[in-house]
């Protein structure tokens, strides 16, 4: 029994797989003013659709919906099955608050209330 699959059928299967990944993913990568859908994300990188996404390089931002997750420095790795794989050279988690330059005790009061005389 042969497991040979023609190029046309393989292309259709890849297109269907990518369409499913695009529908289910909320993740996106931004480079400048351009936004592209992330198909898969893991600790060391991500993949995007190779046909509709130009070659990315340099500093990008990764979002989950409206939440800014990471600011990353990326390099292209390889293209396979209609997906372009990128790896992180550096990945910095984005924070919604500025970092403190002092220690704050976990049980510290949020605010001080003055008392009236």
Buried (B, 14 or more C-beta within 10 A) or exposed (E): EEEEEEEEEEEEEBEEBBEEBBEEBEBBBBBEEEEBBBBEBEEEBBBBBBEEBEEBEEEBBBBBEEEBBBBBEBEEEEEEEBBBBBBBEEBEEEEEEEEEEEEEEEEEEEEEEEEEE
